[in-house]
Amino acid sequence: MSIRMDTSCGVLLRELQHIWDEMGESEAEKDQMLVELERECLEVYRRKVAEASNAKARLHQSLAAKEAELAALVAAVGDLDLHSLPERRPSSLKEQLALVTPLLEDLRMKREERVKQFGDIKAQIEKISGELSGYTDLNDKNAVTVDEHDLSLRKLNEYQLHLQSLQKEKSDRLHRVLESVNEVHCLCALLGVDFGETVSEVHPSLHEAGNTQCKNISNDTLVGLAQSIEKLKMEKKARIQKLKDIASSLFELWNLMDTPEEEMMPFGRTTDILGSSESDIKDPGILSSEIIKQASEEVERLSKLKASRMKELVLKRRLELEEICRKAHLEPDMSTAPEKSIALIDSGIVDPSELLANIEAQIVKAKEEALSRKEIMDRIDKWLAACEEEKWLEDYNQDENRYSAGRGAHLSLKRAEKARISVTKIPAMVDNLMHRTRAWKEERDEYFLFDGVRLASILEDYVITRQQKEEERKRYRDQKKIQDLLLTEKEAIYGSKPSPKRTNGSKSNGIRAHGSSTPTPRRLSVGSAASEMMTPRSLSGRQNGLFREPRRMTATPLNFVALMKEDTMSVSSMCASESVSPPSTCS
């Protein structure tokens, strides 16, 4: 290039000298003009050198700035390492700039992306944090500041983990809030309380329909919902207890006044809670104030009606007491007898409610007493049933047609067989009853009474009477043997005469056809007068006057003996009418 310049300058210089020669310029002028020309060339070179130096400085400055920015971006983004860049070779400044500029542009774009990512994540973090703290108005994305000095993936991962934890906490909070809101809704429906008003007191967003993400999930909201739920549960428990008390009063009044089912049907939902646990009561509105008010008004109405029918109720409950005592063979308390109760109510001496409560207490006591006596009473019933079978068996044995081939004869034979088995068990039954009666006395230090009579005395008298009957039967059999022997001797002395064919009636009269034989005495049975007095059934009601008997007599051994004597005298009179010596019991 320098050779070309020299050639160009020489050609121009020769051409200039040729022109000067033709012009006739002097040598001095030529030299002066060459000096000026040289000075002007130097000025141009100096200017160009200065310009080139300035351009070089700017290139150095630009390269240094870009390298500094590159280093800062690498430090901020954290994805590149200066040592990982291409190894710098000795080259021009422009080549170095060309090498750094693309890397710098890439890092700038990556920085912008990172700034945007950090901004989005921080905006979400601040928004969720505000929702958790209750300040949901601090969610303006433009107000989010990002620290551009640290945009590394490590920092981004930290923000993402923090965001995930906040999102999980938000989801848990939202789930808890929705569960609490649902529980409040159920309780409000059960109690008949306005749901919207209840939850709005905690936070207005809880009543807003639509997106559940708009619900307030702060700690204050959770605490407020928990307090509302606890308050509603306490109110529910109080109303359940109140409604149960009202339902119990309704049942009591209905039972007292025999209320028809038509009047009870409207309160079916109210009375159903008596047999339900607190967790089972879920019908909407069942615990509302209106339901409780209606039930209370019904109780008040029935209470007023009860006051007007108190005398009738007292007599009704007294009859119920007497029925319980009758079935259990107990003596009812005479302090509340019907005549006395009516007199007390009419005189105004006693409050009818107190009298009714007294009778109710007596009913409860009578039921408890009947329950404690059940075991012995069951055995008494079995004993009485066996005695009835014994009476039937004796009547059956006296029936002359019992072996006839009539209809139902085989059934009577079967029953007679069962009756004989039952009769054989009577002594064991009596012994067992006496043992249990003594145990009752030792355990409770009181006698077991049957309609006011000591059961032990009844059993003892029964045993004595039964023994007397057995002795009576034995003496009769012995007397019969003697009479048969006398008859045989008489026939041997005077001879026998033929007798007509015996009929069924002659069998029952023994040997009455001869005119001198003793008739069969009347057999004592459980159904006779004596046996009637031997069982508790024959003695029931003799003390309280509830069950009248034609013959009133205290169940003592002496009375049983007197009855036996009456039966013996009747046998003696029968013997005398036949002109035959009576049995030994007739004497």
C-alpha positions in Angstrom: 0.0 0.0 0.0 2.9 2.3 0.8 4.5 1.6 -2.6 1.2 2.5 -4.3 1.1 5.7 -2.3 4.6 6.6 -3.2 3.9 6.0 -6.8 0.8 8.1 -6.7 2.5 11.0 -4.8 5.5 10.9 -7.2 3.3 11.0 -10.3 1.4 13.9 -8.8 4.6 15.6 -7.8 6.1 15.3 -11.2 2.9 16.5 -12.8 2.9 19.4 -10.4 6.5 20.3 -11.2 5.8 20.0 -14.9 2.9 22.5 -14.4 5.1 24.8 -12.4 7.8 24.7 -15.1 5.3 25.6 -17.8 4.1 28.4 -15.5 7.6 29.6 -14.9 7.5 29.3 -11.1 10.8 30.0 -9.4 12.6 27.4 -7.4 11.9 29.3 -4.2 8.2 29.4 -4.8 8.3 25.7 -5.7 10.1 24.9 -2.4 7.6 27.0 -0.4 4.7 25.4 -2.0 6.2 21.9 -1.3 6.7 22.9 2.3 3.1 24.0 2.6 2.0 20.8 0.9 4.0 18.7 3.4 2.6 20.6 6.3 -1.0 20.1 5.1 -0.3 16.3 4.7 1.0 16.2 8.2 -2.1 17.9 9.5 -4.2 15.4 7.7 -2.2 12.5 9.1 -2.3 13.9 12.6 -6.1 14.4 12.4 -6.5 10.9 11.1 -4.2 9.5 13.8 -6.2 11.3 16.5 -9.4 10.1 15.1 -8.1 6.6 15.0 -6.9 6.9 18.6 -10.3 8.1 19.7 -12.0 5.2 17.9 -9.6 2.8 19.5 -10.3 4.2 22.9 -14.0 3.9 22.3 -13.6 0.4 21.2 -11.6 -0.4 24.4 -14.2 1.3 26.5 -17.1 -0.5 24.8 -15.3 -3.8 25.1 -14.6 -3.2 28.8 -18.2 -2.1 29.5 -19.5 -5.2 27.7 -17.1 -7.5 29.5 -18.1 -5.9 32.8 -21.8 -6.3 32.0 -21.1 -9.8 30.9 -19.5 -10.6 34.1 -22.3 -9.0 36.1 -24.9 -10.9 34.1 -23.0 -14.1 34.6 -22.9 -13.4 38.3 -26.6 -12.6 38.5 -27.9 -15.3 36.3 -25.4 -17.8 37.5 -25.7 -20.1 34.5 -22.3 -19.2 32.8 -18.7 -19.2 33.9 -16.2 -16.8 32.5 -13.7 -19.6 32.3 -16.1 -21.5 30.1 -16.0 -18.7 27.4 -13.9 -19.3 24.3 -10.2 -18.6 25.0 -9.3 -15.0 24.0 -6.7 -14.9 21.2 -4.7 -11.8 20.2 -6.9 -10.1 17.7 -8.4 -6.8 16.9 -10.8 -5.0 19.2 -13.6 -5.3 16.8 -13.2 -9.1 16.7 -13.3 -9.1 20.5 -16.5 -7.1 20.5 -18.0 -9.4 17.9 -17.2 -12.3 20.2 -18.7 -10.7 23.4 -21.8 -9.1 21.9 -23.8 -12.3 21.2 -23.1 -13.7 24.6 -24.2 -10.4 26.2 -27.4 -10.4 24.2 -28.2 -13.9 25.2 -27.6 -13.2 28.8 -29.7 -10.0 28.6 -32.6 -12.0 27.2 -32.1 -14.7 29.9 -32.0 -12.0 32.5 -35.3 -10.5 31.3 -36.9 -14.0 31.4 -35.6 -14.6 34.9 -36.8 -11.2 36.1 -40.2 -12.0 34.7 -40.2 -15.5 36.4 -39.1 -14.0 39.7 -41.7 -11.3 39.4 -44.5 -13.8 38.7 -43.4 -16.1 41.6 -43.0 -13.2 44.0 -46.4 -11.8 43.0 -48.0 -15.2 43.7 -46.1 -15.5 47.0 -47.2 -12.1 48.1 -50.8 -12.7 47.0 -51.0 -16.0 48.9 -49.3 -14.6 51.9 -51.8 -11.7 51.9 -54.7 -14.2 51.7 -53.3 -16.2 54.6 -52.8 -13.1 56.6 -56.1 -11.6 55.6 -54.8 -8.7 53.6 -55.9 -9.6 50.1 -55.6 -6.0 48.7 -51.8 -6.3 48.6 -51.7 -8.3 45.4 -50.7 -5.6 42.8 -48.2 -7.3 40.5 -46.7 -3.9 39.4 -45.6 -3.2 43.0 -43.5 -6.4 43.1 -39.8 -5.6 43.3 -37.2 -8.1 42.1 -33.6 -8.2 43.2 -31.7 -8.4 39.9 -28.4 -9.1 41.6 -29.3 -12.7 42.2 -31.3 -14.3 39.5 -29.8 -17.8 39.7 -31.6 -21.0 39.4 -30.8 -21.8 43.0 -32.7 -18.7 44.1 -35.5 -19.4 41.7 -35.9 -22.9 43.1 -36.0 -21.5 46.6 -38.8 -19.1 45.6 -40.6 -22.0 43.9 -40.4 -24.2 46.9 -41.7 -21.4 49.1 -44.5 -20.9 46.7 -45.4 -24.6 46.7 -45.5 -24.6 50.5 -47.7 -21.5 50.5 -50.0 -23.1 47.9 -50.3 -26.3 50.0 -51.1 -24.2 53.1 -53.7 -22.3 51.2 -55.3 -25.5 49.9 -55.4 -26.9 53.5 -56.8 -23.6 54.8 -59.4 -23.5 52.0 -60.4 -27.1 52.8 -60.7 -26.4 56.5 -62.7 -23.2 55.8 -65.1 -25.1 53.5 -65.6 -27.9 56.0 -66.3 -25.3 58.7 -68.7 -23.5 56.5 -70.5 -26.7 55.7 -70.8 -27.6 59.3 -72.1 -24.2 60.1 -74.7 -24.6 57.3 -75.8 -28.0 58.7 -76.1 -26.6 62.2 -78.0 -23.5 61.0 -80.4 -25.7 59.1 -80.9 -27.9 62.1 -81.5 -25.0 64.4 -83.5 -22.9 61.9 -80.9 -20.1 62.1 -80.1 -17.8 59.1 -76.9 -19.2 57.6 -76.0 -16.1 55.6 -76.2 -13.8 58.6 -74.2 -16.3 60.7 -71.2 -16.6 58.4 -71.3 -13.0 57.3 -70.5 -12.1 60.9 -67.3 -14.0 60.5 -66.4 -12.7 57.0 -68.7 -11.5 54.1 -66.8 -13.6 51.5 -68.0 -16.8 53.2 -71.6 -16.2 52.1 -70.7 -15.2 48.5 -71.7 -17.9 45.9 -69.4 -18.8 43.1 -65.7 -19.4 43.1 -64.5 -21.0 46.3 -61.0 -19.4 45.8 -62.5 -16.0 46.8 -63.2 -17.3 50.3 -61.2 -15.6 53.1 -58.9 -18.2 54.6 -57.1 -16.2 57.2 -56.5 -17.4 60.7 -59.0 -14.9 62.0 -61.6 -16.5 59.7 -60.8 -20.0 60.9 -61.0 -18.8 64.5 -64.3 -17.1 63.9 -65.8 -20.2 62.2 -64.6 -22.4 65.1 -66.2 -20.0 67.6 -69.5 -20.0 65.6 -69.5 -23.8 65.4 -68.9 -24.1 69.1 -71.6 -21.6 69.8 -74.1 -23.4 67.5 -73.2 -26.8 69.1 -73.9 -25.5 72.6 -77.2 -24.1 71.4 -78.0 -27.4 69.7 -77.2 -29.3 72.9 -79.4 -26.9 75.0 -82.3 -27.2 72.5 -82.0 -31.0 72.4 -82.2 -31.2 76.2 -85.1 -28.7 76.2 -87.0 -30.5 73.5 -86.4 -33.9 75.3 -87.8 -32.4 78.5 -90.8 -31.1 76.5 -91.3 -34.5 74.8 -91.1 -36.3 78.1 -93.8 -34.0 79.5 -95.9 -34.6 76.4 -95.7 -38.4 76.7 -96.6 -38.1 80.4 -99.6 -35.9 79.7 -100.7 -38.0 76.8 -100.6 -41.2 78.8 -102.4 -39.5 81.7 -105.2 -38.2 79.5 -105.4 -41.0 76.9 -104.8 -38.5 74.1 -105.8 -40.0 70.7 -103.2 -40.6 68.1 -104.6 -37.9 65.8 -103.6 -35.2 68.3 -100.2 -36.8 68.8 -99.3 -37.1 65.1 -98.3 -33.4 64.6 -95.6 -33.8 67.3 -94.2 -37.0 66.0 -90.9 -35.4 65.0 -90.6 -33.8 68.4 -91.1 -37.0 70.3 -88.8 -39.0 68.0 -85.7 -37.4 69.5 -86.3 -39.1 72.9 -84.9 -42.3 71.5 -82.2 -40.6 69.4 -78.6 -39.7 70.3 -77.3 -36.2 69.6 -75.4 -37.4 66.5 -78.6 -39.0 65.0 -80.6 -35.7 65.1 -80.1 -34.3 61.6 -83.6 -33.4 60.3 -83.5 -29.7 59.1 -85.5 -27.5 61.4 -86.2 -30.1 64.0 -84.5 -27.9 66.7 -85.9 -24.6 65.4 -87.5 -22.1 67.8 -90.9 -22.6 66.1 -90.9 -26.3 66.8 -89.9 -25.8 70.4 -92.5 -23.0 70.8 -95.3 -25.2 69.4 -94.3 -28.1 71.6 -94.2 -25.8 74.7 -97.6 -24.4 73.9 -99.0 -28.0 73.6 -97.5 -28.9 77.0 -99.0 -25.7 78.5 -102.4 -26.5 77.0 -102.3 -30.1 78.2 -101.2 -29.0 81.7 -104.3 -26.7 81.9 -106.5 -29.5 80.7 -104.8 -31.8 83.2 -105.7 -29.4 86.1 -109.3 -29.6 85.1 -109.3 -33.4 85.0 -107.2 -34.0 88.0 -109.8 -35.9 90.0 -110.4 -38.2 87.0 -106.6 -38.7 86.6 -106.1 -39.5 90.3 -108.8 -42.2 90.2 -107.4 -43.6 87.0 -103.9 -43.9 88.4 -105.3 -45.4 91.6 -107.1 -48.0 89.6 -103.9 -48.7 87.7 -102.1 -49.1 91.1 -104.8 -51.5 92.3 -104.5 -53.5 89.1 -100.8 -53.8 89.5 -101.2 -54.9 93.1 -103.9 -57.4 92.2 -101.8 -59.1 89.6 -98.8 -59.2 92.0 -101.1 -60.1 95.0 -100.0 -57.1 97.0 -101.9 -54.9 99.3 -102.2 -51.4 97.9 -101.5 -48.4 100.1 -104.8 -47.3 101.7 -103.6 -43.7 102.1 -104.6 -43.1 98.5 -107.8 -45.2 98.5 -110.4 -43.8 96.0 -112.9 -42.6 98.6 -110.2 -41.0 100.7 -108.6 -39.4 97.6 -111.8 -37.9 96.4 -112.6 -36.6 99.9 -109.1 -34.9 100.1 -109.5 -33.3 96.7 -113.0 -32.0 97.4 -112.0 -30.6 100.7 -109.0 -28.8 99.2 -106.7 -30.1 101.9 -104.3 -31.7 99.5 -103.1 -30.5 96.1 -104.2 -32.9 93.4 -100.8 -32.7 91.8 -99.1 -33.9 95.0 -101.7 -36.6 95.4 -101.1 -37.8 91.8 -97.4 -37.7 92.4 -97.8 -39.8 95.5 -99.8 -42.4 93.6 -97.2 -42.3 90.8 -94.5 -43.1 93.4 -96.7 -45.9 94.8 -97.0 -47.3 91.3 -93.3 -47.3 90.8 -92.8 -48.9 94.1 -95.5 -51.5 93.4 -93.8 -52.4 90.0 -90.4 -52.8 91.7 -91.9 -55.0 94.4 -93.8 -57.0 91.8 -90.5 -57.5 89.8 -88.7 -58.7 93.0 -91.5 -61.1 93.8 -91.7 -62.5 90.3 -89.7 -65.7 90.9 -91.8 -66.8 93.9 -95.0 -65.7 92.2 -94.2 -67.8 89.2 -93.8 -70.9 91.4 -97.0 -70.0 93.3 -98.8 -70.0 89.9 -97.4 -73.4 89.0 -98.5 -74.7 92.4 -102.0 -73.3 92.0 -102.2 -74.8 88.5 -101.2 -78.2 89.9 -103.9 -77.8 92.5 -106.4 -77.1 89.8 -105.3 -80.2 88.0 -105.7 -82.2 91.2 -109.2 -80.9 91.6 -110.0 -81.7 88.0 -108.5 -85.2 88.4 -110.7 -85.9 91.4 -113.8 -84.8 89.6 -112.7 -86.9 86.6 -112.1 -90.0 88.9 -115.7 -89.6 90.2 -117.1 -89.5 86.7 -118.6 -93.0 86.1 -118.5 -92.5 82.3 -114.8 -91.6 82.1 -114.0 -94.9 80.3 -116.8 -94.7 77.8 -116.0 -94.6 74.1 -117.5 -91.2 73.6 -116.0 -88.3 71.7 -113.0 -86.8 73.4 -112.5 -89.6 75.9 -108.9 -90.2 74.7 -108.1 -86.5 75.3 -109.5 -86.7 78.8 -107.3 -89.8 79.4 -104.2 -87.9 78.2 -105.1 -85.0 80.4 -105.7 -87.2 83.4 -102.2 -88.8 82.9 -100.6 -85.3 82.8 -102.7 -84.3 85.8 -101.4 -87.3 87.8 -97.8 -86.3 86.9 -98.5 -82.7 88.0 -100.1 -83.9 91.3 -97.1 -85.9 92.2 -95.0 -82.8 92.0 -97.1 -80.8 94.4 -95.2 -81.8 97.6 -91.9 -80.8 96.0 -93.4 -77.5 94.9 -94.6 -76.8 98.4 -91.2 -77.6 99.9 -89.5 -75.4 97.4 -91.9 -72.5 98.1 -91.4 -72.9 101.8 -87.6 -72.8 101.4 -87.8 -69.7 99.2 -90.2 -68.0 101.6 -87.8 -68.6 104.5 -84.9 -67.3 102.3 -87.0 -64.2 101.5 -87.6 -63.6 105.3 -83.9 -64.0 106.1 -82.8 -61.7 103.3 -85.3 -58.9 103.7 -86.3 -59.4 107.4 -89.9 -59.3 106.4 -92.6 -61.9 105.6 -93.6 -62.7 102.0 -97.3 -61.7 101.9 -99.9 -63.0 99.5 -102.8 -60.6 99.4 -101.9 -59.5 102.9 -101.6 -63.1 104.3 -98.3 -64.7 105.1 -97.4 -67.2 102.5 -95.6 -69.3 105.0 -98.8 -69.7 107.0 -100.7 -70.6 103.9 -98.2 -73.3 103.0 -98.1 -74.7 106.5 -101.9 -74.9 106.7 -102.0 -76.4 103.2 -99.5 -79.1 104.3 -101.6 -79.8 107.5 -104.9 -79.9 105.5 -103.3 -82.2 102.9 -102.1 -84.6 105.7 -105.6 -84.6 107.2 -107.1 -85.4 103.9 -104.7 -88.3 103.4 -105.6 -89.6 106.9 -109.3 -89.2 106.2 -108.9 -91.2 103.0 -106.9 -93.9 104.9 -109.6 -94.1 107.7 -112.3 -94.4 105.1 -110.5 -97.2 103.3 -110.1 -99.1 106.6 -113.8 -98.5 107.4 -114.8 -99.7 104.0 -112.8 -102.9 104.6 -114.7 -103.5 107.9 -118.1 -102.8 106.3 -117.3 -105.3 103.5 -116.3 -107.9 106.1 -119.6 -107.3 108.1 -121.5 -107.6 104.9 -119.8 -110.9 104.1 -120.7 -112.3 107.5 -124.3 -111.1 107.2 -124.6 -112.9 103.9 -123.2 -116.0 105.4 -125.8 -116.0 108.2 -129.0 -114.9 106.3 -128.0 -116.0 102.8 -127.7 -113.8 99.8 -130.4 -112.9 97.4 -129.9 -112.1 93.8 -129.6 -108.5 93.0 -130.6 -106.9 89.7 -127.9 -106.0 87.2 -125.9 -103.1 88.4 -126.2 -99.9 86.6 -123.7 -97.1 86.4 -125.5 -95.4 89.3 -125.1 -98.5 91.6 -121.4 -98.3 91.1 -121.3 -94.9 92.5 -123.3 -96.0 95.6 -121.2 -99.0 96.3 -123.4 -101.8 97.8 -126.4 -99.6 98.5 -128.7 -102.1 96.6 -128.7 -104.3 99.7 -130.2 -101.5 101.7 -127.7 -101.8 104.6 -124.4 -100.8 103.2 -122.7 -97.5 103.9 -122.7 -95.0 101.0 -119.4 -93.8 99.7 -118.6 -90.7 101.7 -118.1 -87.5 99.9 -114.4 -87.3 98.9 -112.4 -84.4 99.9 -110.8 -82.7 96.9 -108.9 -79.5 96.1 -112.2 -78.2 94.8 -114.0 -78.8 98.1 -114.6 -76.2 100.8 -111.5 -77.3 102.6 -109.2 -77.3 99.6 -110.5 -73.9 98.5 -108.9 -72.5 101.7 -105.7 -74.4 101.2 -104.3 -72.3 98.3 -103.3 -68.6 98.1 -105.9 -68.1 95.4 -108.7 -68.9 97.7 -107.3 -66.4 100.2 -106.7 -63.6 97.8 -108.4 -60.3 98.5 -109.6 -61.2 102.0 -107.7 -58.4 103.7 -108.2 -55.5 101.3 -111.8 -56.2 100.3 -111.0 -56.0 96.6 -112.2 -59.6 96.0 -115.2 -60.6 98.0 -115.7 -64.3 99.1 -118.9 -65.8 100.3 -117.0 -67.1 103.4 -114.4 -64.7 105.0 -111.9 -66.5 107.2 -108.4 -65.9 108.2 -106.0 -68.4 106.8 -104.8 -70.1 110.1 -104.4 -73.8 110.9 -107.4 -73.6 113.3 -109.6 -72.4 110.4 -108.5 -75.2 108.2 -109.2 -77.7 111.0 -112.7 -76.2 111.4 -113.4 -76.6 107.8 -112.2 -80.2 107.9 -114.6 -80.8 110.8 -117.5 -79.4 108.8 -116.7 -81.9 106.0 -116.4 -84.7 108.5 -119.8 -83.9 110.0 -121.3 -84.0 106.6 -119.9 -87.5 106.1 -121.2 -88.6 109.5 -124.7 -87.4 108.6 -124.6 -89.4 105.4 -123.5 -92.5 107.3 -126.4 -92.1 109.8 -129.0 -91.8 107.0 -127.8 -95.2 105.8 -128.0 -96.8 109.3 -124.3 -97.9 109.0 -121.5 -97.1 111.4 -119.6 -94.1 110.1 -115.9 -94.1 109.6 -113.7 -93.2 112.4 -113.6 -89.5 111.3 -117.4 -89.3 111.8 -117.1 -90.1 115.5 
